[in-house]
Amino acid sequence: MKPEPHVAVITGASSGIGAALVKAYREAGWRVVANSRSIRASDDPGILAVAGDIADPATAERLFRDGVDRFGRLDTLVNNAGIFTAKPFTQFTADDWSANIATNLAGFFHVTQRAVQRMEAQGSGHIVQITTSIVDQPINGVPAVLASITKGGLNAATRALAIEYAARGIRVNAVSPGIIKTPMHPPEHHAALSGLHPVGRMGEISDVVDAVLFLEKATFVTGEILHVDGGQSAGHW
């Protein structure tokens, strides 16, 4: 009897890293539940698009209810949805604070809690957060304290959850990228942004996707914060 395909839930899946992750998991034979606020239905029967804001618990509930109803199981959650606001600390507004907390922390909480409940019931699962290397290596000229607070919280939660659920078959890891060449960075900024990495270039979306897929296969790895940052986290340069 042929085994059922594995199923991944990917948030922030409509563009950039998230869209590339959806493509990579499908090419690996997985089924995918893809979420973003504005995601559109897919013609691919192996992709279920669930639109909505993960900061709303009702969206998180639909994500897993509809996903399990459609595909029957849940094997991996990739917490890719997130926002990054860079500005001097004293210029952050209350709205900046609320938006970062809502997506980066509340969204993570609502989605991950429901994923763990499903995974615990089946006795296996894998959760991956996409964080940022600036948590470990602040960069002069890139003030982003809200990213440090929220994404740093995800790094801490990754290690805590890895220990809490290791004996129950659930692995929890994170990928911590440097500055990745996505549409949010205009080409005219690429040269300057490349200089913020010891290796002298920005990361590619494929670099992050490869890291997530590595963790997917690395079944003896849990609690890992995998830096994909061109050497940024290694120290000063």
C-alpha positions, 0 to 999 in steps of 0.5 A: 500500500502506497503511503500517504504524501506528507503535508506541510503548512506554510504561512506567508506563502504568497510571495518571496520565501514562502512561495518558494517553499510551497514550490519546493515542498510540492516538488518533493512530493508533499501536499501543502496548506498555504496561508497568507492574508491575500493568497489566492486559490490554486489550480494544483490539487496538492495545494490548499490555499487558506487566506487570512491573518494568522494574528486572528485565532480563527484563521489559525483554527481554519488553517488546520481544520481545513488542512486536515479535512482535505489532506488527512494529516500534518507533518510540518509547519513552517512559520514563515509569515513575519514583518520586519520594521527597521527604524531608530528605536525612538521613532517606532510607533504604537502601531509598529509595536502592535503590528510586529507583535501581532504577526511575529508573536501572536500569529506564531503562538496561535498557529504553532499551538494548534500544530502541536496539538495535531502533531502530538495526537499523531506522535510526530511532526516538525516545526520550523521558524524563519527568524533573522540573524540580526537577533544574534548580530546587531548591525550598525546602521540597521536599527531593528529592535522590534525584530530583535524582540519578536524574532529573538522570542521565536529563537527562544521559543524554538529551543524551549519547544524542542525540549518540551516535545522531544520525547513526543516525536516533535522536532522544532528548529529555526532558520535565521537568515541574513538579508535575502534578495527578495522583492522587498529590497530594490535592486539599487540597494543590493550592492550596499546590502551585500556589504553587510555580509562577510561573504560579500553578497546577499542571500538568495531565496534558494539559500533559505529554502535549502536550509529548511529542506535540510532540517526536514531531512535531519531527523536527529536535529532539534532545537537548532537555530540554523544561521543562513547569513553569509557569516554575519552571526560569526562576529564583527568584520 
